[in-house]
Amino acid sequence: MASKGDAAQAGTMVKELTLRGIVLGALITVVFTAANVYLGLKIGITFATSIPAAVISMAVLKAFRDSTIQENNIVQTIASAAGTLSAIIFVLPGLIMIGYWNHFPYWLSVAVIGIGGILGVMYSVPLRRALVTGTDLPYPEGVAAAEVLKVGSGVGGAEENRRGLVLIAVSTIIAALYFLVAKTRLLTDTAGRVFKVGSGGSAISASLSMALIGVGHLVGVAVGAAMVIGMLITWAFIVPHWTQDAAFAAQIGGDLETLVSAAFKQKARMVGAGTIGVAAIWTLLKIIGPIVAGIRSALIANKERKAGRGADLPLTERDIPIGIVTATILLSMIPIGLLLYAFGNTAPIAAAPGLTIALSIIYTLVAGVVIAAVCGYMAGLIGASNSPISGVGILSVLGISLILVALFPGVSGDQTKALVAFALFVTAIIFGVATISNNNLQDLKTGQLVEATPWRQQVALILGVVFGAIVIPPILDLMNTAFTFQGAPGAKETALAAPQAAIISTIAQGVLGSSLDWGLIREGAIIGAVAVIVDELLRRFSNKRLHLPPLAIGMGIYLPLEADLLIPFGAVLGWFYNRWALQSKSPAFAERMGVLMATGLIVGESLMGVVYAFAVAGAEKAGSPDSANVFGLVAPYSAVMLVSVVVFAVAIGALYLWTKSRASDAPAPADDAFPPTEAAFR
């Protein structure tokens, strides 16, 4: 009997890029992208759409006898590309906030979102061999999506499939139930406390998110330990220092909680951006060899194809031809130039547009390569959902703002506003590259694990970008009309915070208005340099067994505690579980069961995140005064935090113990189905 791999190689037995899959992916795109745009503008959080899309795809396509795991993978690829592209909301609303736009021009917005996204797909094509097939990066969400698809398709044998389905189902239900109960206020999804440190203060807080536990399990202890170091730098040093600064405290005013929050947002995040910048540059230098090797192998494959020997290359290694990739990137610079020329038609750029646009195109071209590589690496490290993509936006806007400062020194008033708007517009294009490359390699990892054809996935990613670019602008316009944005001229009481767009706009205004605190960026850069040295020494003296990823340290500094504190806890739990798995009767099977349980935690919260997003949007549309608590049944009570922590901890502990009992013995064929993964040995 032919295996699935044989069928894929033959190219005749496996349905993959189908019309029904494209249509289903497009429909899911509309729904999930709308939810992501609203949630991101309201509270600064977007949810990963890969896994919910995969679950919906399997449910729908099961009605067709000839549906395949590869076809389901294409659906989630399209939906996840468009859902991820909605992160453009971290930049574009800034043009409304600074008063340059009063609405989102449809075709201009479609063009900037679409071109940036397609560039992101093209830049990530040669990165696949370097960062997906050529490394042991964990890609937690890519692995989780693949496990969902495998179990749903019955890969791995009947008994293992049955146990895996039960594990995913139970952990999914528990994660979803906790999320739902927390939204009723019977429990809480956030535990935290502000406390005094000398004359200032700090805080400890965590989002009681089972998805973060699942992510931590999948990424491993090295990433978790590095993030702890970053968190300590922020909350044990930076925040206490600035909250004890009398001048800063007088400027902020308010209570201790307000002061601590301001110290984190205005000071620690700038330090984190500097650390991420240095770590990103070092990461690029380290992976440039594999990137060049990937491009070289792509050129060789292209030459083989032209010589008629391309059929010898397995389908699972066939990308979009590198000639088409290169031509698309270069040709994209023409519409980018035209967009920038149309956008920069006001003073001071209008007086000498040629040099400004030329430098902006070069910056987009070069920064796109760097950012695609770095964002892909970050997604591989801790997952696309948890990557500090707004930190990349900060670095992008810093770069173009510095170019504009050099070209137009000493401007003021409306001319400064025009330069800020131009900087945001260029950043929006680069941000499209960042968001898509942050997602693409995660999807390509899923594809690798389910034996998909890379070029078909890359075409699906382009389709996802197109669908997203068409859908996002009218949703943004609807949000601006209905609610407006905080800080924008004429903002309503219901104005959405759009926190990332606010900080990126503030950075642009700070650089071009000469008010940015460069000392904080420099401090972060020094921390990043020290982190790089420590990581290299650890690798050298432990024979590469120990390491502290500098990017993860930067993420720990930059991200709020709610977004990252539980990742190290999940990493430690995963480490202990995998240590037990290595001593069990069937190590590979036991480890796979742990991965499936962690996957279920991500699936449950992701699905409920979609439900919650639509419930909030519906309540807002109905005029509810407390739409964020649309599921609220009771008023918060005094012991809710302690009770929630206990319930959360007991649920997680019980899940791990139950998983161990289910994984203690393996069905006979299970260990032959899949080899142990690298995660088992971290």
N, C-alpha and C positions, 0 to 999 in steps of 0.2 A: 504493500500500500504506500502511495506517495505521501510524504510528509508535507506540512504546510510550507516549509522552506523550499521543497522541490516544486511545489505548485507555484510559489512566488517566482522561482527561477524560470519556470516554464512560461509564466506570464499569461496563462490562458485559463487557469482554474480559480483564480482569486479575484473577486470584485473589490475595487479599491476606490478610485476617483470616479464616482457615479453621479448621474444627474440627481437622483433622489437624495443622495448624501449631501450634495451641494445645496439643494433646496432646503433640506432639514437644517443644515448648518446655518443657512441664512435666516431662517425663522427663529432659531434659538438665539442668533446674534441680536435680533431686534429686541427680544425680551430681556436678555441678560445685560446688554449694553445700556439700555434705559435704566435698569436697576443700578448698575455700577456708576453711571454718571450721577444719578441722584444721591446715592450713598456717599460717593467721593466728595461731592460739593458740600454735603451737609456736615459730615463728621470726619472727612479726610481719610476714609478707609474704602478700599475697593476689595472685592472678593475674587478669588481665582475661579474662572469659569470652566476650566478643562474637565474637572471631575463631574460636576453637575451635568455638563453637556454630554459626557460619555455615558452617564447613567440614563439620561433621557433618550439618547441615540439608541442604546441597546433596547430600551423598552419599546421604542417605535419600530425599529428595524427587525425585531423578533417576529413581526407579522409577516416578514418575507423569508421564505425558506433559504434563499441563496445569499442572505446577508453574511458578512464576514467580520472578523475582528479588525481587519485593515480598513474596511469601509466605516466602521464605527470610529476608528481612529481619525479618519479624515473629517468626520462630522465634528469631533471635539477639537480638532486642529483649527477648523474654520471659526468655530464659536469662540475658542480661547484667544485667537488672534484679534478678533474684533473686540472682545471683552477687555483684553489687555490694552488695546489702543485707546480705550476710554480714559486712560490715565493722562491723556492730553489735557484733561480738565485741570491738571496741576499747573498749566501754563496759560492757556488761552484766556480764561476769565480775568487774568491780570490786565489785559487790554481794556476791559470794562472798568476794572477797579481804578486804573489811573486816569480814567475819563477820556481815553483816546477813541474807543468804540462805544456806541450806545446799543449795539446789537451785534450778532455774529453774521457777517455777510456770507450767504450760503456757499456760493461757488469758491470764494476765496478760502473759506474754512475747509471745504472738501479738499481743495487742492493741497493746502499745507498739511492736513492730516494724512491724505492719501500718499503724497510724494514721500513724506518722511517715513511712513510705514513701509512702503515698497522698498525704499532704500535700506530699511532695517532688515527686510527679508534678504535682499541681495548681499548685504554685508555679512549676514550670518551663514550664507551658503558655504564659503570656504572654511568657516569656523567649525563646521560640523565635524570634520575629521580631526581637528585639533582639540576641540573641547568636549566632544561627545564620545567618539569612538577611541580617541587617543589618550583619555585621562580616566582617573577613578573618582571624579567629582560625584557626589551622591545624588544630585538632581532629585530632591525629595518628592516634589509634585509630579515630575515626569515618571518616576518609579511608581508612585501611588496610582496615577492614571493608568499605567500599564497593568498593574495588578488588578485594578477594577475590570479592565477590558479582558484580561486573561481569565479571571474567575467567571465573569459573565459569559465567556465563550467556551468554558469547559476545558481549558488547557490544563494539563498537569495530572490527568487521571481522575476517575469518577470519585474515589474516596477523598482525595486531596481537594478536589473541587467542592465537594459537599462540605467538608470542614472549613475550607476557606470562605465559602458563601456564608456559613453560619457566623464565623468570626467577623467578617465585614458587616454583616447585617446587625449583629448585636452591638458592636462598637459604634456603628452608624446611629442606631436607635438611641443609645446612651448619650452620645454627643449631641444629637438633635434634641433629645428630651431636656438635657441640662440647659441648652441654649434657650429652649422655649420656656422652661420654668423660670429661668433667670429674667426673661422679659416680662413675666407676670408680676415680678417683684417679690415673689415668695422666697427667691434666692437672688443673689446679685452676680453679675458677670465681671465685676471689677472689685478687687480688694486693695485698699491702699490706706496710707496714713502719712500725713505731713508731721514732722517733728523738729524740734529746735536743735541746732548745733551751735553752741556758743551764743552769739548775738544774732545769728542767722538761722538757717534751717536746711533741711533736705526732705526727702520723701522715699517711701518704699511702696510700690504698687505693682499689681499684676492683673492682667486680664485673665479671668478664670476660663481660659479657652482650651478645650480639649484638642482642637486643631493644632495649637502650638506644641502641645505634648507630642502629638503625632509627628510634626515636623522635626522636633528635637530628636526623636527616636531615629528618624531617617538620616539626619545630617551627621550625627556622631559627636563624640566628646571633644574633639579638637576644636570644632567650630563653637560648641557650647562654652568651653573654657575661655576661648578668645573673647566671646561676647560678654562673659562675666567680667573680664578685665576692663573692657570698654565701659560697662555699666558702673564699675567701681570708680573709674576715672571721672565720670560725670557726677555721680551722686555722693561720692565720698570726698571729692576734691573741688570740682568746678562749681557745682551748685552751692555748697556751703561757703566757698570763698566769696562768690558774688553776692550772696544774700547777706553777708557780713560787711559788704562795702557800703558805707554810709551814703555816698553820692548816688549809687545805683538804687538803693532802697528808697531814698527820697524822691528819685525820679519816677519810680514805679508806684509807690504808695500802696494803699490797700492792706489786707491782712497777710499773714505768713504764707498761706496757700497761694495767693496771687503773686507774691514775691518769688517763691520757689518756682512756680510755673514760668514766670518771666525770665528767671535766670537760666532755666533750661532752654527755652525757645530762642532767646536773644543771644545767649553766650555759649552754652554747651553745644548747640547745634552748629554754630559757626566753627567751633573747634573740631567737631566731628566731620564737617565738610572738608577741613584741611587735612585731617587724617585719611579720610576716604580718597582724597585727591592724590596724596603721596602713595598710598597703598595701591590705588588704581594704576598709577604710572609703573610702579614696580611689578604689579601683576602682568601688565602688558609686556614689559621687558622680558619677563620669565616665559610668557607663552608665545612670544613672537616667533621663536623657532618652530614650534608645532604649527603655528598659523602659516608660516612660509612653507613648511612641509605639506600642509593641507592644500595650499594653493598650487604647489608643484604637482602633487598627485592629481589635482583637478585638471591641470594642464595636460598631464600625461594621459588621463582618461579621455580628454577631449581629442587628443591626437590619435588615440586608439580608435575612437569612434569614427573619426574622419577616414581612417585607414581601413575601416570595415571590420575591425577586430573588437568593437565595443560590446558585442554579444557575450564575450568572455567575462565581462565584468558582472558580478552578481547584481541583481536588481536592488538589493539592499544597500548597495554602495554607489548607486547612480544618482548624482545630483543634477540640477539644472546646469547645462554646459557653461564652463567658466567664461567662454567668449560672450555668451548672452548676458551673463552676470556683469561682466566688465562694461559691455556696451550700454546696458540699462543704467548702471551707475553714472557713467559719463554723460549719457543723454539726459538724465534727470537734472543735471546741472543747468540745462537750458531753461526749462520751466521754472526752476528755482531762481535763476537770474531774473527772469521776467517778473516773477512774483515779487522779488525784492525791489526791482525797479519801480513797479506799480505802488508798492507799499512805501517806498522811501521818496515820495514825490513832494515832501515838504522840507522846509529849512530845518537844519543846515545841510542835510544830505542832498537835497535837490540842486544845490549850487555846484556840487562836484560828485555826481553819483557813481562815475566809472570806477574809481579806486575803491570806494566803500563797498560796492557790490562785488567787485573782483575779490577783495580780501574776505568778504563774507562767504562767497562760494568756496574759496580755498579752505576757509575755516570749517565750513559744513562738511566738505569732503574729508579733511584730515580728522576732525573731531568725530565724525561719524564712524570711521574705522576704529579709533581708540575706544569710543563709547560702546560700540557693538561688542568688541572683545571683552571689555570690562563688565558690561551688563550681563553678557552671556556667562562669564565666570561667576558673577555674584549669584545668578539664578542657579547655577550648578552647585554653589556652595550652600545656600540656605533656602532656595526656592524663589520663584518669581514673585509670590505674594509678599514675602518678607524682605525682599531687596529694597534698600533705601533709594528708590528711584528718584525721589525728590532731591536727594543729595547730589545725584548726577545732574539734575536740572540746575542746581545751584552752581556747580562747577561750570556747566555750559554757559549760563548767563554771565558768570564772572569773566569767562574768556572773551566773549563777544563784546561785553561792556568795556573791557580794557582796550580792545582794538578801537572802539568808538571814542574812548577818552583820548587815545593817542592821535586819532584823526581830527577830532574837534575839541581841542582844549578850551576851557574858559567859557563854555556856553551856559545859558541860564534860561529860566522861564519856560515858554512854550517849546523852545528848541531842545531843552533838556527832556521835556515830555516826549517829543518826537523821537529822540535818540533812545529813550527807555522803551518806547513802543517798538522801535526797529529791533532792539536787542531781544525783546520778548518774542517777536515774530521769528527771528533766526533761531532762537532757543526752541520754539515750538516745532520747527522742522527737525532739529537735532533730537528733540525729545521723542518724536515719532520713531526715530531710529532706535533710541534707548529702550522705549517700551516694547517694541516688537522684538528686538534682539534679546531682550530680557525674557521674553516668552518663547521665541522660536526654538532656541536650543533645548528648552524644557520639552517642547512638543516633539522635537527630533529625537530626544532621548526616549520618549514614549514609543516613537516609531521604531527605533532601533530594537527595543525590547519586544515588540510585537511583529517584527520582520516586515515593516512597511517599506515602501519605495521612497527614498528621500525626495526625488524630483517631484513626485506626485504630492507629497506633503508640502513641498515648497510652493507649488502651484496653489494648493489649498490655502496656504498662509497668505498669498497674494489676494486670493478671493476674499478671505476674511478681512484683510485691510480695506479692500474696496467696499465691502458691505458696511464695515464700521465707519469709514469716512463719509458714507452717504447718510448714515443714521445719526451720528453724533451731533452735527451742527443744529438740526432742528430741535433736538432734546435740550441742548445748551440754551438755545433761544427761548424755548418754553420755560426753562428754569429762571432765566434772566427776567422774562416778562412777569412770571407769576410771583417770584420771590425777591429778585435782585441779589446782589452780592455785597457783603459787608465791606465798607470802605469806599464803595462806588458812589459817584454823585447821585443824589436822590434815592439812596438805599432805603428800603422799607424796614419796618420792625421785624418782618419775617425773613430778612436777608440771610442767605446761606453763607457760611463762614469761608468756604473754599480755602482752607488753611495753607495748602502747599502753594497755590497761586499767589496768595498774599505774601508769603515769605520770599518767593522767587522775584516778585515785583519789587519788594522792599530791597532786595540785594541789588537789583538793577538800578533803582533810584539811589541807593547808597554809593555805588561806584561812580555813576555819572553825576551825582550831586556832591561827590567828594566827602561823604559822611560815613563810609564803611570802616569798621574797626578791623584793620588788617592785622593787628596784633593777635587776634583770636585765630585767624586763618593760619598765621605763622606758628602759633603754639600747637595747633593741630598737625601741621606739617612736621614739626619736630617729633611729636608723639608717633606719627606714622613712620618716620625714619628709624626711631628706636625700635618700633614693633617689627620692622623689616629685618633689622640686625638680629634681634632676639630670635625671630623665626628661623633665620638662616643658621644661626649657631645651634639651635635645638636640632634642626635637621642634620647638620653635619656631625654633631657629637652623639646623636642617637641612631645614626645610620638610617635616617629618614623615618624612624618610627614615631618620633614626637614632633609636633609642629603647632604653631599658633597663627592661623591665617591673619595677616595684618588687616585685610578687608573686614573680617569679622570683628576685629577690635574697633575699627572705625564705625561699623554698624552699631555696636554696643554703646558707643558714645553718642551717636546721632539719633537712634530710634528711642521713642519714649518707652519707659519700663513696661507699660501695658502691652506693647507690641513685641517685646523680646524676652522678658524675664523667665517665662515658662519654657522657652526653647532649651536653655541649659538643663532644666529639670528633666525634660523629655530625653535629652541626650544622655544624662546619667542613668535614667531608667532603662533606656535602650542598651546602654553599655552593660549594665548588670544582667539584663535579659539575654543579650548575646553571649556573655560569659557563661551563663547557665546553658544556653543552647549548644555551645561547643562541648560541654560535658554530657549532653544528652545522648540517647541512643542513635538519633538521626539529626545531626547538627544542621544540615542544609534545610531539612523540612521544618525543624523547630524555628530556625531563623526566618524562613518564609512566612510562617504563621504569625510571627511578631510583626513583620512588615505589613501583613494583611490587617492585623488589628489596628496598627498605627494609621493605615490607610483609611479604615473605617472612621476613625476620629476626625480626619480631615473631610471625608465625604459628608458625614452627618452635619458638621457645622457649616460646610459650604452650601448644602441644600437648604438648611434653615436660614442661612444668610440671604439667599434669594427670596424666600418667603417673607422674611422680615422686611427686606428692602421694598417689596411691592406693597406690603401692609402699611408701611410708613408713608409711602407715596400716596396711597389711597386715602389715608387719614388726612394727609396734608391737603389733598384736593377737596376733601369733604369739609375742610375748615376746622379740623380738630385743634384745640389750643395746646394739646400735649401729644402731638403726633409721634414723637420719638418714643413714647411709652404706650404705643397703640395696643400692646398685649397686656398692659398693666391691669391686674385684678385687685390688688391691695395696695395700701400705702406702705412705703418702706418702714421697717421696724428696727429697733436699736440693735438687736443681736444678729441681723441678717448677714453681716460680713463674716462673723465667726462661724455661724451655721453653714454658710456657703462654702467656706474653705474646708470644713470638715466633710461635708457631702461630696465636694469635688475630689478631695484626696482619697476618700473611701471608694468612690466610684473608679478612680484610676487604679488604685491598688487592687481592687477586686478584679478589674479587667485583666491586669497582668497575671494575677494568680490563676484566673480561669484559662487564659491563653496558654500558660505553662502546662496546665492539666490536659488541654486539648492537643498540645504539641509534643507531649512526652514520648509518644510512640508514633511512628510514621507508617503509612500504607506502603507495601512492598515496592511499587514502581516509582514512588514520589521522588526519591533522591536521584533517580536517573533522568527525571523530567527536566529539572533545572539545576545547574551547578550552584554551589554556595556563592553569594555575592560578597563584594569587598566589605560591605557593612558588617558582616559577621566577625571580622577580624579587627575592627576599629576599637 
